[in-house]
Each structure stands twice: as structure tokens, then as C-alpha cells.
Amino acid sequence: MKTEITIAVAGESIISRRISVLTDDRFLSIIKILREADVRFTHLETLIHDYDGPEVYPGAEGGNTWMRSPRFGADELKWAGFDIASLTPNHILDYSYGGLFSTWEALNKAGIVHAGSGRNLGEAREPAYLDTARGRVALVSMCSSFAGGARAGEVRRDMNGRPGVNPLRYYWVAGPENLEAVKRLFIRMGYHISKGGNKVWLFNPPGLHNVLTKFVEGDEPGISTVAEEQDVEGNLRAIKDAARQADYVLAHLHSHEWNPDKGSNVPAAFIPPFARACIDAGAHIFISDGREQLKGIEIYKGRPILNSRGNLLGMSDTVTRQPADFYLSPRMGPEVRGWQATPADAYDAREKWVYLNPPKPSPPPVDGCVIPFCSLGQDGKLTELKLYPLRMTRKPRSMIGLPTLAEGETAERIIAYLGALSAPCGTKIEYKDGKGFVKL
């Protein structure tokens, strides 16, 4: 029987060390808070394997770090209370299909329901279901930031599908002047260009013929992004299906894209309308993540759109091995490109990397993240949205990426910052007793 339910929507988890052995009360207080919820969600931003097993090879492209968690990672997440997770990282094929299959095995063995990847597009897109005493919870998860080969493929009557991630692709809408500038640049570089109606496709140089991206000519000046209609339709269909099969539906998107006109802490232009479409299709909570910073909260038709909450566990600097491609990255100096270099050498070098055009958040970010607690009534609408502020441990490296519960002035500053980001969405957040509360 459907009744009120509380869902903790934690941020991304990158776990490369045991957390069940820790005794710090500031960390354990977070675990205690998580376990108070009826359902605990996290996004798994890593693969689980021990560099062994069939077909566990480093992929040609990694998401900066080739992410890997030891096999105990799934058990540690279960210890923390997590029972449902999205598996749609941009790292989905960091260790080829073998690394992906090993991750499924570990999550299944630990009893963590997961969605967003599969042996073909149908499997990757289908909802996953968690049965609880408070009702049945469904999850549909997708990704907009991935290498081309990581996208799951359809099955045909005469051909297998392709393992990978459930995609939400996007394309660019450009004013006439911008579109002409793009076309001239690609022609000068020797790339293929194809045009049909108001659509322009840019292809790799001769011999590859893979689509790099699509532009649509718009009437307005400037450049913006729009979600690919084919992927929108497929994912909304999955959400509508889940809404008929479950009491509560979570829709999740992993996205590293931002809005260059408004700042890196503002979602890319294609995300807000898609989020609202997901709720119209039956989602009770829309969740987005992908960058290690906070983004605003929107309440739409009594249901929350939770943009980036920041990381929960961010242990990317203690992954124990990296492939040769990692050491040869442009982000590394010549001193770490020899075979003698260690992961620690490379992590040290990576910290010195400087972008010429770093994404600029506005307002400037605070060092913190949140765990939203969503209380939903029998009608599926919010009855309370409570925000627990966290801080991430930055050093020493042996402890990096562990959250602690923020307190006092620090907690108030984190909530105030999230309130400033949420205000353009019409959302008001007040600080009380060390937590944030969204005014409904």
C-alpha cells in the first residue's frame, strides 16, 4: 500500500578505500543520517573490479581518471545504507566491457539495485525497481557526457546490440552568423559537412565518417543546446512505463555540461526543459549531477528538480593503478611520462594543470555539498525537502574525498549559497538547526 516515503538523494560516489573502518564521528553522523531514510540513492561514478577477469582492459578513452573501485566497494556502499544507484558515469567503459560486467556482478551481489547501463540499449534504458515497505521505487538513469563508443546500441532482428550507457544526446542550435563560422572552420580543417533542411552535420575526416556533432540553424543569434529528440522520446517512454509499474519514480541524468553564458554552476540549456518533461511523464524526483559543485533546486508541480548536489565520496586520487594513456595525457608533464612514474607522481602533476578558459561559476562557489532528503506524500508531491550540508576532506591524500557534516557558520554559508543558486528558479531555502529547508 502506497504511503509517505523519505528518499535520501546523495551525490556521486567514487570509492577506492574502505569506509566501514572509520571512527570519526563527523563522518559516521552522515551514515547515521542516511540510514534514517526509507530509500538511499547515490550515483556510482566508478567501475568495480580488481584489474582481473575476462576482458578487463583499459579503454582507449578515460574520463580524466580511469576510475576503478576494489570489489569491496559495493559492500562498503551497502554498509553505508545505499540500496539503489545510477550507473551512468562518463567512465562507463574506462575498463572496456569486462569492467562494466564486473560492476554489474558486484552491485547485484551486494543487493544494490542499479539502472542506466546494459548489454544493449533496451536494457540500458529500462527502469530498475526497488521494493520497500513504503512502496515500490523505480529508477531510470541516463548520461549526456560520454565517449561515442560508450553509447548502448539497439538490437535488430539480424544483429546484436552493443553494451554501454543509456544516452541523452544533445545538439547545438546556432544563429546564422555562428553557424557559418563553424562551417568555415571545419571546412578549413578538412572535415566533412552535410546539410539537410536547417540541420548541419559535422563528420570526422575522410575514412572515418563518424558524426561529431549536429547543428540546427536558429533564428536568434548565439549558440545553445537542445536534447536529441530520439533520446528524449525513448527515455520519457521508459519513465511513463515506470510510473505505471511503481509508486515512486526517480529520473537521473549524469551530465558534465554547463551553461557558458550563465556560469558552470548553472545547468546546460537542454537540461531544465527535459527535467520538467520527465516530471510531466511521471517522475517524482529529477536528479542531475556530473560536476563537483552545487547547482540550484527547482520545484515543478510540487516535485523537486535536484541539480548537482556535489560529491558524496570523491576518492579519485587514491585509485591504485592507471593505464599508460593516463601518464601520456597533456595534463601531465614530461617528468611523469616515463615507465617509472607512479600514480602518485601523476596525481601530483595533475594538480598543476591550468586551463586557458576555466569555467567560471557565478556566484563564486563554496566548498561544500548537500544531501537532500525528499519526503513524498501519497499523491507523490513533496511534503518536505530537507538539505544536510557537507564538507569534503581535501588532505591528506589518504583521507581525501571523505565527507564530514558541516556545522555552524560553514553549514549556513553552504545553504545560503545553494539558496542564491536556487532563487532564479523561484525556490526559497531557509537555514535552521544546521540544515536547509526548501519552502514549499
NORNORPE-V665343 format. One record per helix or strand. SS is the DSSP state (H for helix, E for strand). FROM is the first residue (numbers start at 1). LEN is the number of residues. If there is no record, write none. Layout:
[[SS | FROM | LEN] [SS | FROM | LEN]]
This chain:
[[E | 5 | 10] [H | 25 | 11] [E | 39 | 6] [E | 48 | 1] [E | 69 | 1] [H | 72 | 9] [E | 84 | 3] [H | 96 | 15] [E | 113 | 3] [E | 117 | 2] [H | 121 | 5] [E | 128 | 5] [E | 135 | 9] [H | 148 | 3] [E | 151 | 1] [E | 153 | 1] [E | 156 | 1] [E | 159 | 1] [E | 162 | 1] [E | 164 | 2] [E | 167 | 1] [E | 170 | 6] [H | 176 | 14] [E | 192 | 5] [E | 199 | 5] [E | 211 | 8] [E | 223 | 5] [H | 229 | 17] [E | 248 | 7] [E | 258 | 2] [E | 263 | 5] [H | 269 | 13] [E | 285 | 5] [E | 294 | 1] [E | 297 | 4] [E | 303 | 4] [E | 309 | 1] [E | 311 | 4] [H | 316 | 3] [H | 324 | 4] [H | 334 | 3] [H | 343 | 8] [E | 369 | 8] [E | 382 | 11] [H | 397 | 3] [E | 403 | 3] [H | 408 | 16] [E | 429 | 4] [E | 435 | 4]]
